[in-house]
Amino acid sequence: MLPGLQIFDEHEFIECKVLSEMVNDIANGNVKSLERYFSDDCNDECNDHHVVVYLENVIDKLCFNVDEIRKLLVHKSSKVRKIALFMHQRWFTEDDVMMMQNDPCHIVREAYLLQGRAVSVRSLVKQAKDENVGVRFAALKRLVEFANIEEHKMKILKVICSSMRDREHYLREFASKAIGEFRWIDEQTMKQMMTKQAEEGSEDVSGALVYGIEDEYSDVRRNTVRAVYKLTTHGTVSQAFEFLVDSLNDDDEDLRVVCTEYLVMLSKKYELMVDEEIVVQISEGLRERSDRIKLNILSLLSNLRYENTIIYDILMLRMKDGIKPNEVHHVMKKIASRNSRVFFADLTKFYVRTPIARVECSLEDPYYITRLVVLRELCKSGYKIDLSRDISDHFLFVEMMESKLPKTVYENYQFCKDILCQFITEKELNMHADAGIQSNSKQKRKLRTERMYNQLFKDMLRQGKKAWLIFYIYKGMSELMNGNGCRILRRIPYLFGLSEFNISMASDINAMKRYIQSLDIGSIQASRYILSVPSVVEVNDKMPIRFSIGVLTENACTEARLKIWVEGRPCMYFGVVESLDICIMDNVNRIYCCIVKPDMEDDIQLSRTKSIIIDRKKPKADLIPGINY
């Protein structure tokens, strides 16, 4: 069916002879002039339909002059005028038809505005108040094009703000987007947009952002939040900040996420001092299920300035509600650094030292770690605090937990050496304390502290092979001071090429600490001893055991030997070579091997012990009785 034939359902072309004739002419390519298809037998509605069908089907086949088009522009049918308007736009763009913007039919007025034709701002302002939503929307889109012209921008802003109260959703959505592009808005106007209390002369703009943030549609509310951030200046940042904080109670989670993101950006862009009420309101966001919102809230809290230390109490409470301790520690570090004066004024909340009482500390207590973070930041800010030895020593743990980049924290491994010396010191103090009777709480605290040290030294191993020396000294001193011998310490000279290392130093704690501090860990060449052996060797009954051992070494000790032994039998020693073929005649089920440095008392093991299982196959009976293979 040809275009235009369904405009009037009650006029089928079969019932109208003139329309049927037109259809046949169009199909045969024999189209006559428009006047030939006018019939006195048809009513006005039918004749108008003839014109619509004619224009829609011959627009690409015939040419019209400007006078013919102008005649159609004043046709009594709005559909004809709309088609004529498009034809005029196509062929006669330079011809002025501004009278069409005042056409009595909204369809024509909307089409004229959407075509981007010349129109005055005054006329667009009038059209923006049109009763038809399509005309209003088209006028708003055109008005935004003139928003940067000095003489019109305030007039246009008033129209956009008025549209924030429009009854149509998509028009309010457009206005909420457009309002954020008016970057030139002065502080007084911005403040009026954030309050419904209208002042004289500002009735049109008053409350525009309030209406947007209270809109029933979440997309309008999200656009309004973005607009508030874009329009905020130094003079309006406090009011804008409180305005966005109120939006944290919105029902839409996506909007709350957007709101927290813009609050974080505001806190980074401006220095904001907040009172206790705002702090409590913001902190309620830490109860959210969304991890994204909680992280944004924590980031926001770390960027603010406070009147008191209520934020510390709030974060301690939230840590019980599920906020991870390391996240709280990271936030408190920034808060204490940024608000050091306020926190120092309330120092007794974090630390009180008396000549009698000693701080009971646990490095696995997240609340104690938080106090450590605050105290350390106060000391870094230059405040003089009479700290106990425990507190000062445990600052190293705080730095260790915060460390992420080896270049800054583990430079020259000095940090690791400090931790190791601190461990030896505390271990010695605990040994003296063990002579007396300890309570269960002190014993538990001691075990927690040792676990904390163990985890810290394991983390050091991630820094590279050279950090293994620190770990070996830690494990060796722990073994020695616990009364379990010095097996690990004996391995250190041969695993790390430290010929000057003497186990006798371990008996003098101060000498050991001096030696640790003198170590140039960066220049140490660690040794490697790796054995490659089969896990299982299959052997026929009464046949010798044969297998090969592969040895990979790096910076190996010249005195190293390959040790092979079987339970209950003497050990065998071989020189360290890349590959060694072994043949054993004994009837055994398991063979062990490792690389050692032979010693009269006890061999010093330099590699992991490898175990080889011997799988004896049962003999197969031959066809000749009495002969087995």
VENUR-V660079 format. One record per residue. RES is the residue in three letters. SS is DSSP state (H for helix, E for strand, - for the rest). OMEGA is omega in whole degrees, -180 to 180 (999 if undefined). NEAR is the number of other C-alpha atoms within 12 Angstrom. Layout:
res:ss:omega:near
RES:SS:OMEGA:NEAR
RES:SS:OMEGA:NEAR
//
This chain:
res:ss:omega:near
MET:-:-178:13
LEU:-:179:21
PRO:-:176:17
GLY:-:-175:27
LEU:-:-180:28
GLN:-:-178:17
ILE:-:177:22
PHE:-:-176:18
ASP:-:-177:14
GLU:-:180:14
HIS:-:174:25
GLU:-:-175:22
PHE:-:178:27
ILE:-:-178:16
GLU:-:-179:14
CYS:-:-177:24
LYS:H:-179:21
VAL:H:180:32
LEU:H:178:34
SER:H:178:22
GLU:H:179:25
MET:H:-179:37
VAL:H:179:31
ASN:H:179:21
ASP:H:179:21
ILE:H:-180:27
ALA:H:-178:15
ASN:H:180:11
GLY:-:-178:14
ASN:-:-174:15
VAL:-:179:23
LYS:-:177:21
SER:-:-175:20
LEU:H:-177:27
GLU:H:-178:17
ARG:H:-178:18
TYR:H:174:30
PHE:-:-177:26
SER:-:176:23
ASP:-:-180:13
ASP:-:180:14
CYS:-:177:19
ASN:-:-177:15
ASP:H:-179:16
GLU:H:180:24
CYS:H:178:30
ASN:H:175:32
ASP:H:178:31
HIS:H:177:38
HIS:H:-177:41
VAL:H:-179:39
VAL:H:-180:35
VAL:H:-180:36
TYR:H:-176:39
LEU:H:-178:38
GLU:H:-176:28
ASN:H:-178:27
VAL:H:-176:29
ILE:-:179:24
ASP:-:-174:14
LYS:-:-178:15
LEU:-:176:20
CYS:-:179:18
PHE:-:175:23
ASN:-:-174:17
VAL:H:-180:23
ASP:H:179:15
GLU:H:180:22
ILE:H:-180:29
ARG:H:178:28
LYS:H:179:19
LEU:H:-179:30
LEU:H:179:31
VAL:-:178:25
HIS:-:-177:27
LYS:-:179:21
SER:-:-180:27
SER:H:179:28
LYS:H:177:33
VAL:H:-180:34
ARG:H:179:36
LYS:H:179:38
ILE:H:179:33
ALA:H:179:39
LEU:H:177:43
PHE:H:177:31
MET:H:178:32
HIS:H:178:32
GLN:H:-176:28
ARG:H:-171:21
TRP:H:-173:19
PHE:-:-175:22
THR:-:-177:18
GLU:-:-180:13
ASP:-:-175:20
ASP:-:176:18
VAL:-:-176:29
MET:H:-179:25
MET:H:-178:22
MET:H:179:34
GLN:H:177:37
ASN:H:-180:23
ASP:-:-179:28
PRO:-:-180:22
CYS:-:-178:26
HIS:H:179:28
ILE:H:-180:30
VAL:H:180:34
ARG:H:179:41
GLU:H:179:36
ALA:H:180:32
TYR:H:-179:39
LEU:H:-179:40
LEU:H:179:28
GLN:-:178:26
GLY:-:-180:23
ARG:-:-180:30
ALA:-:180:22
VAL:-:-178:28
SER:-:178:21
VAL:H:179:28
ARG:H:179:21
SER:H:179:26
LEU:H:177:38
VAL:H:178:33
LYS:H:-179:24
GLN:H:180:33
ALA:-:177:37
LYS:-:-179:26
ASP:-:-180:28
GLU:-:-180:20
ASN:-:-176:23
VAL:H:179:25
GLY:H:178:27
VAL:H:179:34
ARG:H:-179:39
PHE:H:179:38
ALA:H:180:37
ALA:H:179:44
LEU:H:180:46
LYS:H:178:33
ARG:H:-178:33
LEU:H:-179:38
VAL:H:179:33
GLU:-:-178:23
PHE:-:-171:26
ALA:-:-177:29
ASN:-:177:19
ILE:-:-171:17
GLU:-:-173:14
GLU:-:-176:13
HIS:-:-167:21
LYS:H:-180:26
MET:H:178:30
LYS:H:-180:27
ILE:H:178:39
LEU:H:180:42
LYS:H:179:35
VAL:H:180:42
ILE:H:180:45
CYS:H:178:42
SER:H:-179:33
SER:H:176:41
MET:-:178:41
ARG:-:-179:33
ASP:-:-177:31
ARG:-:-179:21
GLU:-:-176:22
HIS:H:-174:23
TYR:H:176:26
LEU:H:175:33
ARG:H:178:40
GLU:H:178:35
PHE:H:-179:34
ALA:H:-180:44
SER:H:174:43
LYS:H:-175:32
ALA:H:-174:35
ILE:H:179:45
GLY:H:-179:33
GLU:H:180:29
PHE:-:-174:33
ARG:-:-176:23
TRP:-:-174:22
ILE:-:180:31
ASP:-:-174:19
GLU:H:-178:21
GLN:H:179:22
THR:H:179:33
MET:H:179:40
LYS:H:178:32
GLN:H:180:30
MET:H:-179:43
MET:-:177:37
THR:-:179:26
LYS:-:178:21
GLN:-:-174:18
ALA:-:172:19
GLU:-:-178:17
GLU:-:179:10
GLY:-:-178:13
SER:-:-176:26
GLU:-:-176:20
ASP:-:-176:29
VAL:-:-175:37
SER:-:175:32
GLY:-:-177:31
ALA:H:-180:43
LEU:H:177:47
VAL:H:178:33
TYR:H:180:32
GLY:H:-178:45
ILE:H:179:42
GLU:-:-176:31
ASP:-:-178:31
GLU:-:-179:22
TYR:-:-175:25
SER:H:-180:27
ASP:H:176:28
VAL:H:180:37
ARG:H:179:40
ARG:H:178:39
ASN:H:180:35
THR:H:178:45
VAL:H:178:47
ARG:H:-180:36
ALA:H:179:38
VAL:H:180:46
TYR:H:-178:40
LYS:H:-175:29
LEU:H:-176:34
THR:-:175:40
THR:-:179:25
HIS:-:-177:20
GLY:-:-177:19
THR:-:-173:28
VAL:H:-179:33
SER:H:-180:29
GLN:H:179:30
ALA:H:180:39
PHE:H:179:40
GLU:H:178:30
PHE:H:-179:34
LEU:H:178:43
VAL:H:178:40
ASP:H:-179:27
SER:H:178:38
LEU:H:179:39
ASN:H:-178:25
ASP:-:-179:26
ASP:-:-177:19
ASP:-:-178:22
GLU:H:179:25
ASP:H:178:23
LEU:H:179:30
ARG:H:177:35
VAL:H:179:33
VAL:H:-178:33
CYS:H:179:42
THR:H:179:43
GLU:H:180:30
TYR:H:175:37
LEU:H:177:43
VAL:H:180:32
MET:H:176:28
LEU:H:-178:36
SER:H:177:34
LYS:H:-177:19
LYS:H:-177:20
TYR:-:175:24
GLU:-:-172:22
LEU:-:173:33
MET:E:-176:25
VAL:E:179:30
ASP:-:-174:20
GLU:H:-179:21
GLU:H:179:19
ILE:H:180:29
VAL:H:179:34
VAL:H:-179:26
GLN:H:179:24
ILE:H:-175:40
SER:H:176:37
GLU:H:178:27
GLY:H:178:38
LEU:H:176:37
ARG:H:-177:28
GLU:-:174:27
ARG:-:-177:17
SER:-:177:19
ASP:H:-180:20
ARG:H:179:22
ILE:H:-179:31
LYS:H:178:32
LEU:H:178:28
ASN:H:179:32
ILE:H:178:42
LEU:H:178:43
SER:H:178:33
LEU:H:-179:38
LEU:H:-178:47
SER:H:-177:37
ASN:H:-173:32
LEU:-:172:38
ARG:E:-172:32
TYR:E:178:30
GLU:-:180:25
ASN:-:-176:28
THR:-:180:32
ILE:H:-180:28
ILE:H:178:36
TYR:H:-180:39
ASP:H:-179:23
ILE:H:-179:28
LEU:H:176:40
MET:H:179:30
LEU:H:-179:23
ARG:H:178:26
MET:H:175:27
LYS:H:-176:17
ASP:-:175:17
GLY:-:176:19
ILE:-:-176:30
LYS:-:-179:24
PRO:H:-178:26
ASN:H:176:25
GLU:H:178:31
VAL:H:180:41
HIS:H:-180:36
HIS:H:180:33
VAL:H:-179:35
MET:H:177:43
LYS:H:-180:36
LYS:H:-179:29
ILE:H:-179:37
ALA:H:179:42
SER:H:-178:30
ARG:H:-177:28
ASN:-:-174:34
SER:H:-179:31
ARG:H:-179:24
VAL:H:-178:24
PHE:H:179:36
PHE:H:178:29
ALA:H:179:19
ASP:-:-173:22
LEU:H:-176:27
THR:H:177:16
LYS:H:-175:21
PHE:-:-176:29
TYR:-:173:30
VAL:-:179:21
ARG:-:176:20
THR:-:180:12
PRO:-:-177:10
ILE:-:-175:8
ALA:-:177:10
ARG:-:-176:15
VAL:-:176:22
GLU:-:-172:18
CYS:-:174:29
SER:-:-178:30
LEU:-:173:34
GLU:-:177:26
ASP:-:-177:21
PRO:H:180:27
TYR:H:175:28
TYR:H:178:28
ILE:H:179:35
THR:H:177:42
ARG:H:176:37
LEU:H:-180:38
VAL:H:-179:42
VAL:H:-178:44
LEU:H:-180:41
ARG:H:179:37
GLU:H:177:33
LEU:H:177:35
CYS:H:178:25
LYS:H:-180:19
SER:-:175:21
GLY:-:180:14
TYR:-:-179:21
LYS:-:-179:14
ILE:-:179:25
ASP:-:-175:18
LEU:-:175:26
SER:-:-179:23
ARG:H:179:17
ASP:H:-179:24
ILE:H:-178:32
SER:H:-180:22
ASP:H:-176:25
HIS:H:173:35
PHE:H:179:33
LEU:H:179:31
PHE:H:179:35
VAL:H:179:34
GLU:H:179:29
MET:H:-180:33
MET:H:-178:33
GLU:H:-173:24
SER:-:178:23
LYS:-:-174:15
LEU:-:180:15
PRO:H:-176:22
LYS:H:-176:13
THR:H:-174:15
VAL:H:-175:23
TYR:-:180:29
GLU:H:-177:18
ASN:H:178:23
TYR:H:179:33
GLN:H:-180:27
PHE:H:-180:33
CYS:H:180:41
LYS:H:178:36
ASP:H:179:31
ILE:H:-179:36
LEU:H:178:40
CYS:H:179:31
GLN:H:178:30
PHE:H:-179:37
ILE:H:180:36
THR:H:-179:27
GLU:H:179:26
LYS:H:178:27
GLU:H:179:24
LEU:H:179:18
ASN:H:178:25
MET:H:178:20
HIS:H:-180:14
ALA:H:-179:16
ASP:-:180:17
ALA:-:178:10
GLY:-:180:12
ILE:-:-179:13
GLN:-:175:16
SER:-:179:12
ASN:H:-179:10
SER:H:179:14
LYS:H:178:19
GLN:H:178:18
LYS:H:179:17
ARG:H:178:21
LYS:H:179:27
LEU:H:179:19
ARG:H:180:19
THR:H:179:25
GLU:H:177:26
ARG:H:178:19
MET:H:177:25
TYR:H:-178:35
ASN:H:179:23
GLN:H:180:22
LEU:H:-179:32
PHE:H:174:32
LYS:H:177:23
ASP:H:180:23
MET:H:-177:35
LEU:H:179:23
ARG:H:-176:18
GLN:H:178:28
GLY:-:-176:21
LYS:-:-175:23
LYS:-:178:29
ALA:H:178:37
TRP:H:179:32
LEU:H:178:42
ILE:H:-178:42
PHE:H:-180:34
TYR:H:178:33
ILE:H:178:41
TYR:H:-178:42
LYS:H:-180:32
GLY:H:179:29
MET:H:178:39
SER:H:179:32
GLU:H:-178:21
LEU:H:-175:28
MET:H:174:29
ASN:-:177:18
GLY:-:-178:13
ASN:-:178:14
GLY:-:-178:18
CYS:-:-177:28
ARG:H:-178:24
ILE:H:-179:28
LEU:H:-180:37
ARG:H:-178:36
ARG:H:-172:36
ILE:H:-178:36
PRO:H:-175:29
TYR:H:178:36
LEU:H:-175:39
PHE:-:177:36
GLY:-:-179:24
LEU:-:-178:27
SER:-:-178:15
GLU:-:-180:15
PHE:-:-178:25
ASN:-:-177:20
ILE:H:-179:27
SER:H:178:16
MET:H:-176:22
ALA:H:179:30
SER:H:178:20
ASP:-:-174:18
ILE:H:-179:26
ASN:H:178:17
ALA:H:179:20
MET:H:180:30
LYS:H:177:26
ARG:H:179:18
TYR:H:180:24
ILE:H:-179:34
GLN:H:-179:23
SER:H:-177:19
LEU:-:172:27
ASP:-:-172:22
ILE:H:-179:29
GLY:H:-178:22
SER:H:-177:16
ILE:-:177:26
GLN:-:-179:25
ALA:-:179:30
SER:-:178:28
ARG:E:177:25
TYR:E:-177:33
ILE:E:178:27
LEU:E:176:33
SER:E:-178:25
VAL:-:175:29
PRO:-:179:23
SER:-:180:20
VAL:E:175:21
VAL:E:179:26
GLU:E:-176:22
VAL:E:173:25
ASN:E:-177:19
ASP:-:177:21
LYS:-:176:18
MET:-:179:21
PRO:-:180:19
ILE:E:-179:28
ARG:E:175:24
PHE:E:-179:24
SER:E:177:23
ILE:E:175:32
GLY:E:-177:24
VAL:E:175:31
LEU:E:-179:23
THR:E:177:26
GLU:E:-175:21
ASN:-:-173:19
ALA:-:175:29
CYS:-:-178:33
THR:-:-179:20
GLU:-:-178:23
ALA:E:179:33
ARG:E:174:30
LEU:E:-177:42
LYS:E:178:34
ILE:E:-179:32
TRP:E:177:27
VAL:-:-178:24
GLU:-:178:16
GLY:-:-179:11
ARG:-:177:15
PRO:-:180:11
CYS:-:176:20
MET:E:-179:22
TYR:E:179:22
PHE:E:174:26
GLY:E:-178:23
VAL:-:177:29
VAL:-:-176:22
GLU:-:-178:19
SER:E:-178:20
LEU:E:177:23
ASP:E:-176:16
ILE:E:175:25
CYS:E:-178:19
ILE:E:-177:25
MET:-:-175:15
ASP:-:177:21
ASN:-:-177:21
VAL:-:-180:25
ASN:-:-178:24
ARG:E:180:27
ILE:E:-179:36
TYR:E:177:31
CYS:E:175:37
CYS:E:177:38
ILE:E:-176:43
VAL:E:167:36
LYS:E:-175:32
PRO:-:-180:27
ASP:-:-177:14
MET:-:-178:7
GLU:-:-178:9
ASP:-:-179:13
ASP:-:178:24
ILE:E:-175:30
GLN:E:-178:31
LEU:-:179:36
SER:-:176:31
ARG:-:178:21
THR:-:178:22
LYS:E:-179:29
SER:E:-180:24
ILE:E:180:29
ILE:E:179:22
ILE:E:-179:28
ASP:E:-179:22
ARG:E:178:20
LYS:E:177:15
LYS:-:180:14
PRO:-:177:14
LYS:-:-180:14
ALA:E:179:11
ASP:-:179:10
LEU:-:180:9
ILE:-:-178:9
PRO:-:176:9
GLY:-:-180:9
ILE:-:178:10
ASN:E:176:14
TYR:-:999:16
//
